[in-house]
Amino acid sequence: FPSHDIAPQFLKRILVPRFEYDIEEQISEDVLKAYRLRQQSQTLYKEAEELLEKELGLDSLEFEKPRSYTAKLSEVYSHNRCDADFYQTKFRQIAEHINTLETLPLRKIAMIQKGFEVGTNAYVDSGKLFIRVSNFTKNGFSQGGSDKYISDTTYAKHITNKPNIGDILLTKDGTVGVCYVVDSDIEGIISSGIVKLLPLNETIPKEYLSLAINSKLCQMQIQRDCSGALIVHWKPEDIRNLKIPILSDETMNSLANMATQSKQALKQSKQLLEDAKVKVEALIEEATR
């Protein structure tokens, strides 16, 4: 594969455009503000994660690391799983801890709508984005050189798979268990490795549900479901049975607000950096006329 690294000696030769002091100072302030907002976003989300873990008692839960573990034949039959990873001690511990909490299976909170696989023959050089698992994280969409695109015709045909603002997306293949509430419009459709969660219970905030699924409590359930496989795939039935912790309305709303504030700060940060980039490009273009 071609390398995209650049040797340090070449970095020294890059010409940096200079402008009037006031202009440079304003651009610098905008960039610094963007970095501060990004840090604020990370801090807010981390605080929300830590508060959730504390509410769930995970902060005081110590996982054992035995040299060996066993499973009864009855367990193998009841779970219909014979892979050793499924019976790891840490998974037993988290399952026992979950039984002490109030939870609901995901199927009682949301319906699952699977994305669509258009096939490689439908890819075009440019057009609407074909959103794959690699295109988003718990912090939002990301795009890069390996993105795939589909035609306007294919996009229109599968428009029901377009992620709209407020939709909850969840990955089920490859990097499984990544959950994200869409907060910006994007023209594209989701692949079959991603599902939409369509809420059935409006009393559970979307951002709380996303935070809970991304938490250690749910991630360990997902790891157990997907253990023992060479190609990681989270089965729809296991997705529906994922146990979601339910807290008081006040606590869930508070955590949801923190997650929302984190996303807003990150969004502002990205916009400031984009505006600064556009401003510099405009200044360079003007200077070369």
C-alpha positions in Angstrom: 0.0 0.0 0.0 1.3 3.5 -0.8 2.6 5.5 2.2 1.1 8.9 3.0 3.8 9.9 5.5 6.1 12.9 4.8 9.7 13.0 5.9 10.5 15.8 8.5 13.1 17.4 6.2 10.4 18.0 3.6 8.1 19.6 6.2 10.7 22.3 6.8 10.4 23.3 3.1 6.7 23.9 3.1 5.9 27.5 2.4 3.5 29.2 4.8 1.5 32.1 3.5 1.6 35.3 5.7 -1.1 38.0 5.9 -1.7 41.1 7.8 -1.2 40.8 11.6 -4.9 41.4 12.4 -6.0 38.8 10.0 -3.6 36.2 11.3 -4.5 37.0 14.9 -8.2 36.5 14.2 -7.6 33.2 12.4 -5.4 32.1 15.3 -8.1 33.0 17.9 -10.7 31.0 15.9 -8.4 27.9 15.7 -7.6 28.1 19.5 -11.3 28.5 20.3 -12.0 25.4 18.1 -9.4 23.4 20.1 -10.9 24.5 23.4 -14.4 23.5 22.3 -13.1 20.1 21.2 -11.5 19.6 24.6 -14.7 20.8 26.3 -16.6 18.2 24.2 -14.3 15.4 25.2 -14.5 16.4 28.9 -18.3 16.6 28.9 -18.6 13.1 27.3 -16.1 11.6 29.6 -17.9 13.1 32.6 -21.2 11.6 31.3 -19.6 8.2 30.9 -18.1 8.3 34.4 -21.4 9.4 35.9 -23.3 6.6 34.2 -20.7 4.0 35.3 -21.1 5.3 38.9 -24.9 5.1 38.7 -24.6 1.6 37.4 -22.1 0.6 40.1 -19.4 -0.2 37.6 -16.9 2.1 39.2 -16.6 -0.3 42.2 -16.8 -3.6 40.2 -13.5 -5.5 40.1 -13.2 -8.1 37.3 -11.4 -11.3 38.3 -8.6 -12.6 36.0 -8.4 -16.4 36.8 -6.0 -18.6 34.9 -8.9 -20.9 33.9 -12.7 -21.1 33.9 -15.3 -23.8 33.3 -18.8 -24.1 32.0 -21.5 -26.7 32.7 -22.9 -28.8 29.8 -26.4 -27.4 30.8 -25.1 -23.9 30.1 -23.8 -24.9 26.7 -27.3 -26.2 25.9 -29.2 -23.2 27.3 -27.1 -20.6 25.5 -26.5 -22.8 22.4 -22.9 -21.7 22.5 -19.9 -24.0 22.7 -17.1 -21.5 22.2 -14.9 -21.0 25.3 -14.7 -17.2 25.0 -18.5 -16.9 25.7 -17.9 -18.3 29.3 -15.1 -16.0 30.3 -15.3 -15.0 34.0 -15.6 -11.3 33.2 -18.7 -12.0 31.1 -20.2 -14.0 34.0 -19.5 -11.2 36.4 -21.1 -8.5 34.2 -24.2 -10.7 33.6 -24.6 -11.2 37.4 -24.2 -7.5 37.9 -26.8 -6.7 35.3 -29.2 -8.9 37.1 -29.0 -6.5 40.1 -30.1 -3.5 37.9 -33.3 -2.4 36.3 -33.0 -3.1 32.6 -35.1 -3.4 29.5 -34.3 -5.5 26.4 -33.6 -3.2 23.4 -36.6 -4.8 21.5 -38.9 -3.1 24.1 -37.3 0.3 23.5 -36.8 0.4 19.7 -37.5 -1.4 16.5 -34.6 -2.4 14.3 -34.4 -1.4 10.6 -31.5 -2.9 8.8 -29.5 -0.9 6.2 -29.1 -2.1 2.5 -26.2 -3.5 0.7 -26.1 -2.0 -2.8 -23.2 -4.2 -4.1 -19.9 -3.1 -5.6 -21.5 -2.9 -9.1 -23.5 0.1 -7.8 -20.5 2.1 -6.8 -19.7 5.3 -8.8 -16.8 7.7 -8.8 -18.9 10.5 -7.2 -22.4 11.0 -6.0 -24.3 10.3 -2.8 -22.3 8.7 0.1 -22.7 4.9 0.7 -22.4 5.0 4.5 -20.4 2.0 5.8 -19.3 1.1 9.3 -16.0 2.9 8.7 -17.8 6.2 8.1 -18.9 6.9 11.7 -17.9 6.7 15.3 -19.7 7.5 18.5 -18.6 11.1 17.8 -20.3 11.4 14.3 -19.7 10.8 10.6 -16.2 10.7 9.1 -15.2 10.7 5.5 -12.0 9.8 3.8 -10.2 8.5 0.7 -11.7 5.0 0.9 -15.4 6.3 0.8 -17.8 4.7 -1.6 -20.5 6.5 -3.6 -23.8 5.7 -5.3 -25.7 7.3 -8.1 -28.7 9.6 -7.5 -30.9 6.9 -9.0 -29.7 4.3 -6.5 -30.0 6.8 -3.7 -33.6 7.7 -4.6 -34.5 4.0 -4.8 -33.3 3.3 -1.3 -34.1 6.7 0.3 -35.8 4.9 3.3 -32.2 4.0 4.4 -31.1 7.6 4.5 -30.1 8.7 8.1 -32.1 11.7 9.2 -31.4 14.1 12.0 -32.5 12.4 15.2 -32.1 8.8 13.9 -30.2 6.4 16.1 -27.6 4.4 14.2 -25.9 1.2 15.5 -23.2 -0.9 13.9 -23.6 -4.7 13.7 -20.7 -5.8 11.6 -16.9 -5.4 11.8 -16.6 -2.7 14.5 -19.8 -3.7 16.3 -21.8 -1.8 18.9 -21.0 1.8 17.9 -24.1 3.9 18.6 -24.7 7.5 17.4 -27.6 9.9 17.3 -27.5 11.7 14.0 -27.2 15.5 14.5 -26.4 16.7 11.0 -27.9 16.1 7.6 -26.0 13.8 5.2 -27.0 12.7 1.7 -26.5 9.0 1.6 -27.8 5.6 2.7 -26.6 3.2 5.4 -25.1 -0.2 4.5 -26.3 -3.5 5.8 -23.6 -3.4 8.5 -25.6 -0.6 10.2 -29.1 -0.5 11.7 -31.5 2.2 12.5 -33.1 2.1 16.0 -36.7 3.4 15.8 -37.8 4.3 19.3 -40.9 2.7 20.8 -40.5 4.3 24.2 -40.2 8.1 24.1 -39.5 8.3 27.9 -36.0 7.1 27.3 -33.9 10.0 25.7 -32.2 9.1 22.5 -28.8 10.5 23.7 -29.1 8.4 26.9 -29.8 5.3 24.9 -26.7 6.0 22.7 -24.6 6.7 25.8 -25.8 3.5 27.5 -25.1 1.3 24.4 -21.6 2.8 24.1 -21.0 2.2 27.9 -18.9 -0.7 29.3 -22.1 -2.4 30.6 -23.5 -2.8 27.1 -20.2 -3.2 25.3 -19.3 -6.2 27.4 -22.7 -7.8 26.5 -21.9 -7.2 22.8 -18.4 -8.6 23.2 -19.9 -11.8 24.7 -22.5 -12.1 21.9 -19.8 -11.7 19.2 -17.1 -13.8 20.9 -15.7 -16.9 19.2 -16.2 -15.6 15.6 -13.4 -15.0 13.0 -15.6 -12.4 11.2 -17.3 -10.3 13.8 -21.1 -10.1 13.3 -23.7 -9.2 15.8 -26.9 -11.2 15.2 -30.2 -9.3 15.0 -31.7 -11.5 17.7 -28.8 -10.7 20.1 -29.2 -7.0 19.3 -32.9 -7.1 20.2 -32.0 -8.9 23.5 -29.3 -6.3 24.5 -30.1 -5.3 28.1 -30.3 -1.5 28.5 -30.0 -0.1 32.0 -32.9 2.1 33.1 -32.4 4.9 35.6 -34.6 7.6 37.0 -36.1 10.0 34.4 -34.1 12.9 36.0 -30.8 11.0 35.7 -31.4 9.8 32.2 -32.3 13.3 31.1 -29.3 14.8 32.8 -26.9 12.4 31.1 -28.6 13.0 27.8 -28.2 16.7 28.2 -24.4 16.3 28.9 -24.1 14.1 25.8 -26.0 16.7 23.7 -23.8 19.6 25.0 -20.7 17.5 24.2 -21.9 17.1 20.6 -22.8 20.7 20.2 -19.3 21.8 21.4 -17.7 19.4 18.9 -19.9 20.6 16.1 -19.0 24.2 16.8 -15.3 23.2 16.9 -15.5 21.6 13.5 -17.3 24.6 12.0 -14.8 27.0 13.4 -11.9 25.0 11.9 -13.7 24.7 8.5 -14.4 28.5 8.5 -10.8 29.2 9.2 -9.7 26.9 6.4 -12.1 28.5 4.0 -10.9 32.0 5.0 -7.2 31.1 4.5 -8.0 29.6 1.1 -9.9 32.7 0.0 -7.0 34.9 1.1 -4.5 32.9 -0.8 -6.7 32.9 -3.9 -7.1 36.7 -3.6 -3.4 37.2 -3.2 -2.6 35.2 -6.4 -4.9 37.1 -8.7 
